[in-house]
């Protein structure tokens, strides 16, 4: 094997190991459980899929709560709070400095087998739509068309005062021009695109005001403590009402915006299936629960091979 081939193999292996470090410990999935989930989907062709951070860990984006590997377990990091962002210029400066440093890695993240499987199921009319709690846009990258980003997206920046919006890539160019000294800052990506960087990198970070009204800007993400827009909630409610049931992938359902979908599903006497490593808030309500890694399950359904 030539040197370049060996190098590519080693880089690929190292990349896989890096991505798997955020996946919690789990048991192998049983073939009979995969068959049960396949039967669930075959008997209910109009399913809504709800996805959480657990499906993106295999792409190298850590979640918050997983035992041993989530950000709460590995660091003292607490996610950005909506009211703190609104009230404090220092908080906004710290958030944007971290987001700026983490953006190249975060935006370069690629979908994994689960994202591609979900997109394929949509094309084959096995599912109705995807509602995701993630802001990483990996479902769209994988080819899913009918996607509702429940908590918004890290790929859009908006003004808090007026209707101004800008693509996050374009905003990165603006931040680059204002903060050239940040190019060598360390990088540790988080689920919301945030990172951990030293204080000395933060105190002089410059954030441009809205060019139209001079207001403050933020990613179009529903931060902790904020509410999902009413119109989006109503849209998801209508989707559940017109569905044959709900499939939850990679979510502990501890955040109410997702758990609310489960409650509505059961209020309508519709079936609920869950695939997640470890317990979830809705295990007692599930008609089918697989305690497994999504990447071990979804690609094997309907003989799918990516």
Buried (B, 14 or more C-beta within 10 A) or exposed (E): EEEEEEEEEEEEEEEEEEBBEBBBEBEEBEEEBBEEBBEBBEEBEBBBBBBBBBBBBBBBBBBBBBEEBBBBEBEEBEBBBBEBBBEEEEBBBBBBBBBBBBBEBBBEBEBBBBBBBBBBBBEEEBBBBBBBBBBBBBBBBBBBEBBBBBBBBBBBBBBBBEEBEBEBEEBBEBBEEEBEEBEEBEBBBBBBBBBBBEEEBBEEBEBEEBEEEEBBBBBBBBBBEBEBEEEBBEBBEEBBEEBBBBBBBBBBBEBEBBBBBBBBBBEEEBBBBBBBBBEBBBEEBBBBBBBBBBBBBBBBBBEBEE
